[in-house]
């Protein structure tokens, strides 16, 4: 095999492997960036904001919601890309923000991307 042919085949393999890996890399890990052991009685969204306590089949996605956003209480879209190779968005509605103000957790479904979606559980930090 000549060098040029080797380079062309190598590049072709990478162009096929990377998207394939991204599509099948969804794991059964539901972890996220929030502390799942945080006592809900001690958490306060208006003082500390909120974050994702779990993200179904997570593979690097994260979410942080600022206390200013919770205080404002207006519908807002968030990227949950984190360290993942692709992005999803979630929408937190005014009603969701009212729940967070009352220290209630909520589950929001992400947009579909890379042939899958995630359920994001959000709680006060």
Residue pairs with C-beta under 8 A, 6 or more apart in sequence:
1 9
22 85
22 86
22 114
23 114
23 115
25 59
25 85
26 57
26 59
26 116
27 57
27 58
27 59
28 57
29 57
29 58
29 59
30 54
30 55
30 56
30 57
30 58
31 54
31 55
31 58
32 51
32 52
32 53
32 54
32 55
32 58
32 61
32 62
32 63
32 120
32 121
33 51
33 52
33 62
33 63
33 64
33 82
34 50
34 51
34 52
34 53
34 54
34 123
34 125
35 53
35 125
36 53
36 54
38 53
38 123
38 125
40 103
40 105
40 123
40 124
43 103
43 123
43 124
43 125
44 103
44 124
45 65
45 67
45 70
45 100
45 101
45 103
45 124
45 125
46 67
46 70
46 71
46 101
47 67
48 67
48 124
48 125
49 64
49 65
49 66
49 67
49 69
49 70
49 124
49 125
50 64
50 65
50 70
50 100
50 122
50 123
50 124
50 125
51 62
51 63
51 64
51 65
51 122
51 123
51 125
52 61
52 62
52 63
52 64
52 80
52 120
52 121
52 122
53 105
53 121
53 122
53 123
54 120
54 121
55 61
55 62
55 63
55 80
55 118
55 119
55 120
55 121
56 118
56 119
56 120
57 116
57 118
58 118
59 84
60 82
60 83
60 84
60 85
61 80
61 81
61 82
61 84
61 88
61 110
61 118
61 120
62 80
62 82
62 83
63 78
63 80
63 82
63 90
63 120
63 122
65 78
65 92
65 100
65 122
69 76
69 92
69 97
70 97
70 100
70 101
72 97
73 94
73 97
73 98
73 101
74 94
74 97
75 91
75 92
75 93
75 94
76 91
76 92
77 89
77 90
77 91
78 89
78 90
78 91
78 92
79 87
79 88
79 89
80 87
80 88
80 89
80 90
80 110
80 118
80 120
81 87
81 88
86 113
86 114
87 113
88 110
88 111
88 112
88 113
88 117
88 118
89 110
89 111
90 108
90 109
90 110
90 111
90 120
91 108
92 100
92 108
92 122
96 106
96 108
96 122
99 105
99 106
100 106
100 122
100 124
103 124
105 121
105 122
105 123
105 124
106 121
106 122
107 119
107 120
107 121
107 122
108 119
108 120
108 122
109 117
109 118
109 119
109 120
110 117
110 118
110 119
110 120
111 117
